[in-house]
Amino acid sequence: MNTHYGIYGGQYVAETLMGALQELEREYFAALKDPAFHQELQDLLKNYVGRESPLYHAKRLSQACGGAQIYLKREDLNHTGAHKVNNTLGQALLARRMGKKRLIAETGAGMHGVATATVAALFGMECEVFMGAEDVARQAPNVERMHVLGAKVRAITEGSQTLKDAMNAALREWTATSQDTFYLIGTAAGPYPYPMLVKEFQSVIGKEARRQCLEQCGRLPDEVVACVGGGSNAIGIFAGFQEDPSVQLVGAEAGGLGVSTGMHAASINGGKVGILHGMKAYFLQDEHGQIRDTHSVSAGLDYTGVGPEHCFLADSGRARYTVIEDQEAIQAFDTLCRLEGIIPALESAHAVAQTMKDAATMKPDQIIIANLSGRGDKDMDNIRQYKEKHGQNR
């Protein structure tokens, strides 16, 4: 099996982890051939998560943009409030097949941490979540959710105290405990086979969206948009359309205060090729190759790198990656709330902002699908603080 996407990906890890990665690869391919695995996963996705998630025609938003018809893939309606649970269920089933008793995970906005704590409770496993101290402070509701689900949350105080540092700590923990511990990575990044298996478990989004669009509209969309941090929700919805050249794939990166300021998290648009977290990909680096700190109003996009397949899609031209700044995401958040009665996660608001931009340049008979990857309950205090700081009316 090819462990790379072009030059990206690979397994840049300590020798002590190679056995764990090989074990995971073997079990993953065995599970794919096991009808019982698929049956249990599909049953849980339907009856526990609540899939399939709707494809919703946002008519008022479409009218306000004055161009293409905008459809929202409503991953915010899943149990736990985001797309993350699709992946955590799949990986937790693998962990159980492998006889692992303990799950560990990294998290930024906390939604992957909540989803991991959820499946740990469901399967009776021990759970510990690594989270940057900065993110613990700005995502307090999700920290409390993890606690009530029975997980331990370890606040990481090194570095920028965000997602990069949480992933560093989780990898160190896994290196020391891989015999009985399963590292449940939350995004389509990390060493092979993680990008591949995360895409597999998130591809349900794209498969559903493709079929739903054909049923509702009679044809495929012209464009599919998703926010990109590490990139799991994006690669999940892109998976349904990658073989359809007529469908433009667009990833919206977190532009923070602007790429020119250096205060952003747009790895493809503002980074260079490097190696971190077990993979070769685009990372934000200084002139000496040292990893730079990131900035985004959205904790879930506040990551210094991006999944390897996204790097390949960008280089090949199959997908276009844009930059949405904090203020644009906040404006899109407000617009979706007021016009459609939907409160999106700040991560998802980046995709909504890009969708609004693109829709305005298109014809009324064209179609855009935006992946609404999560809901914004977790972000309400963050939104309030942002608006107070910038003198905006609530």
Backbone hydrogen bonds, N-H to C=O, Kabsch-Sander energy under -0.5 kcal/mol:
donor,donor_aa,acceptor,acceptor_aa,energy
5,Y,8,Y,-2.9
6,G,4,H,-0.6
8,Y,5,Y,-2.2
9,G,280,K,-2.5
10,G,3,T,-2.2
12,Y,278,G,-1.8
13,V,11,Q,-1.3
17,L,14,A,-2.3
18,M,14,A,-0.6
18,M,15,E,-1.0
19,G,15,E,-0.6
21,L,17,L,-2.3
22,Q,18,M,-2.4
23,E,19,G,-2.3
24,L,20,A,-2.2
25,E,21,L,-2.4
26,R,22,Q,-2.4
27,E,23,E,-2.4
28,Y,24,L,-2.5
29,F,25,E,-2.2
30,A,26,R,-2.0
31,A,27,E,-2.4
32,L,28,Y,-2.0
33,K,29,F,-0.8
33,K,30,A,-0.6
34,D,31,A,-1.5
37,F,34,D,-0.6
38,H,34,D,-1.6
39,Q,35,P,-2.6
40,E,36,A,-2.3
41,L,37,F,-2.4
42,Q,38,H,-2.8
43,D,39,Q,-2.1
44,L,40,E,-2.2
45,L,41,L,-2.6
46,K,42,Q,-2.0
47,N,43,D,-3.0
48,Y,44,L,-2.2
49,V,44,L,-2.3
50,G,45,L,-0.8
51,R,45,L,-2.9
56,Y,54,P,-0.6
56,Y,72,L,-2.8
58,A,56,Y,-0.9
58,A,70,I,-2.3
59,K,57,H,-1.6
62,S,58,A,-2.4
63,Q,59,K,-2.5
64,A,60,R,-2.3
65,C,61,L,-1.9
66,G,62,S,-1.6
67,G,62,S,-0.9
68,A,359,A,-1.8
69,Q,366,Q,-3.2
71,Y,368,I,-3.1
72,L,56,Y,-3.0
73,K,71,Y,-0.5
73,K,370,A,-2.6
74,R,54,P,-2.7
74,R,72,L,-0.8
75,E,73,K,-1.9
75,E,372,L,-0.7
76,D,372,L,-0.9
77,L,74,R,-1.5
78,N,75,E,-1.5
79,H,49,V,-1.8
81,G,78,N,-2.3
83,H,373,S,-1.8
85,V,82,A,-0.7
86,N,83,H,-1.8
87,N,83,H,-0.6
87,N,84,K,-0.7
88,T,84,K,-2.0
89,L,85,V,-2.1
90,G,86,N,-1.3
91,Q,87,N,-2.7
92,A,88,T,-2.4
93,L,89,L,-2.1
94,L,90,G,-1.6
95,A,91,Q,-2.7
96,R,92,A,-2.4
97,R,93,L,-2.0
98,M,94,L,-1.8
99,G,96,R,-1.3
100,K,95,A,-2.4
101,K,180,D,-1.3
102,R,180,D,-1.3
103,L,126,E,-3.0
104,I,182,F,-2.2
105,A,128,E,-1.5
107,T,130,F,-1.8
114,V,110,G,-2.7
115,A,111,M,-2.4
116,T,112,H,-2.5
117,A,113,G,-2.6
118,T,114,V,-2.2
119,V,115,A,-1.9
120,A,116,T,-2.2
121,A,117,A,-2.1
122,L,118,T,-2.2
123,F,119,V,-2.3
124,G,120,A,-0.7
124,G,121,A,-0.6
125,M,120,A,-2.9
126,E,101,K,-2.2
128,E,103,L,-2.1
129,V,152,K,-3.3
130,F,105,A,-3.3
131,M,154,R,-2.4
132,G,107,T,-0.6
133,A,156,I,-2.8
134,E,161,Q,-1.4
135,D,161,Q,-1.0
136,V,132,G,-2.4
137,A,133,A,-1.8
138,R,134,E,-1.8
139,Q,135,D,-1.5
140,A,137,A,-0.6
142,N,139,Q,-0.7
143,V,139,Q,-1.6
144,E,140,A,-2.3
145,R,141,P,-1.8
146,M,142,N,-2.2
147,H,143,V,-2.0
148,V,144,E,-2.5
149,L,145,R,-1.4
150,G,147,H,-1.7
151,A,146,M,-2.4
152,K,127,C,-2.2
154,R,129,V,-3.2
154,R,152,K,-0.5
155,A,153,V,-0.7
156,I,131,M,-2.4
157,T,155,A,-0.6
161,Q,158,E,-1.7
163,L,302,D,-0.6
166,A,162,T,-1.9
167,M,163,L,-2.4
168,N,164,K,-2.0
169,A,165,D,-2.1
170,A,166,A,-2.3
171,L,167,M,-2.4
172,R,168,N,-1.9
173,E,169,A,-2.3
174,W,170,A,-2.5
175,T,171,L,-2.2
176,A,172,R,-1.4
177,T,173,E,-1.3
178,S,174,W,-1.2
180,D,177,T,-1.3
181,T,177,T,-1.3
182,F,102,R,-2.9
183,Y,181,T,-0.5
184,L,104,I,-3.0
184,L,182,F,-0.8
185,I,183,Y,-1.1
189,A,187,T,-2.1
192,Y,10,G,-2.4
194,Y,191,P,-2.0
197,L,193,P,-2.5
198,V,194,Y,-2.8
199,K,195,P,-1.6
200,E,196,M,-2.0
201,F,197,L,-2.3
202,Q,198,V,-2.0
203,S,199,K,-1.6
205,I,202,Q,-2.0
206,G,202,Q,-0.5
206,G,236,G,-1.3
207,K,203,S,-2.5
208,E,204,V,-2.1
209,A,205,I,-2.5
210,R,206,G,-2.5
211,R,207,K,-1.8
212,Q,208,E,-3.1
213,C,209,A,-2.4
214,L,210,R,-2.0
215,E,211,R,-2.2
216,Q,212,Q,-2.8
217,C,213,C,-2.9
218,G,213,C,-0.7
218,G,214,L,-1.1
219,R,213,C,-0.7
222,D,367,I,-2.1
223,E,367,I,-1.4
224,V,248,Q,-2.6
225,V,369,I,-3.0
226,A,250,V,-1.9
228,V,252,A,-2.5
235,I,231,G,-2.3
236,G,232,S,-1.8
237,I,233,N,-1.9
238,F,234,A,-2.9
239,A,235,I,-1.5
240,G,237,I,-1.0
241,F,238,F,-2.1
242,Q,238,F,-1.3
244,D,241,F,-2.1
247,V,244,D,-2.1
248,Q,222,D,-2.5
248,Q,246,S,-0.7
249,L,318,R,-0.7
250,V,224,V,-2.7
251,G,320,R,-2.8
252,A,226,A,-2.5
253,E,251,G,-0.7
253,E,322,T,-2.8
254,A,228,V,-0.5
254,A,265,A,-0.6
255,G,253,E,-0.8
255,G,324,I,-3.6
256,G,324,I,-0.6
257,L,263,M,-2.9
258,G,255,G,-3.1
261,T,258,G,-1.3
262,G,258,G,-0.6
262,G,259,V,-1.1
263,M,258,G,-0.7
264,H,262,G,-1.1
265,A,254,A,-2.7
267,S,265,A,-1.2
270,G,266,A,-2.3
271,G,267,S,-1.3
272,K,283,F,-2.8
274,G,281,A,-2.9
276,L,279,M,-2.1
278,G,12,Y,-0.5
279,M,276,L,-1.7
280,K,9,G,-2.1
281,A,274,G,-2.1
281,A,279,M,-0.5
283,F,272,K,-3.1
284,L,304,T,-2.2
285,Q,283,F,-0.6
286,D,290,Q,-2.4
289,G,286,D,-2.0
292,R,284,L,-2.4
295,H,264,H,-1.1
299,A,297,V,-0.6
301,L,298,S,-1.0
302,D,299,A,-0.9
303,Y,301,L,-2.2
306,V,282,Y,-0.6
307,G,230,G,-2.7
310,H,307,G,-0.5
311,C,307,G,-1.4
312,F,308,P,-2.0
313,L,309,E,-2.7
314,A,310,H,-2.4
315,D,311,C,-2.4
316,S,312,F,-2.4
317,G,313,L,-0.8
317,G,314,A,-0.6
318,R,313,L,-0.8
319,A,313,L,-1.7
320,R,249,L,-2.9
322,T,251,G,-2.7
322,T,320,R,-0.5
324,I,253,E,-2.4
326,D,256,G,-2.7
329,A,325,E,-2.1
330,I,326,D,-2.4
331,Q,327,Q,-2.2
332,A,328,E,-2.2
333,F,329,A,-2.4
334,D,330,I,-2.4
335,T,331,Q,-2.4
336,L,332,A,-2.5
337,C,333,F,-2.1
338,R,334,D,-2.5
339,L,335,T,-2.5
340,E,336,L,-2.1
341,G,336,L,-0.5
341,G,337,C,-1.3
342,I,336,L,-1.2
345,A,374,G,-2.5
349,A,345,A,-2.1
350,H,346,L,-0.9
350,H,347,E,-1.3
351,A,347,E,-0.8
352,V,348,S,-2.2
353,A,349,A,-2.5
354,Q,350,H,-1.9
355,T,351,A,-2.4
356,M,352,V,-2.6
357,K,353,A,-2.0
358,D,354,Q,-2.6
359,A,355,T,-3.0
360,A,356,M,-1.6
361,T,358,D,-1.3
362,M,359,A,-1.6
366,Q,363,K,-2.1
368,I,69,Q,-2.8
369,I,223,E,-2.5
370,A,71,Y,-3.0
370,A,368,I,-0.5
371,N,225,V,-2.7
372,L,73,K,-1.9
372,L,370,A,-0.9
373,S,371,N,-1.5
375,R,81,G,-2.2
376,G,343,I,-2.2
379,D,376,G,-1.5
380,M,377,D,-1.2
383,I,379,D,-2.8
384,R,380,M,-2.3
385,Q,381,D,-2.5
386,Y,382,N,-2.3
387,K,383,I,-2.5
388,E,384,R,-2.3
389,K,385,Q,-2.4
390,H,386,Y,-1.8
391,G,388,E,-1.0
392,Q,387,K,-2.9
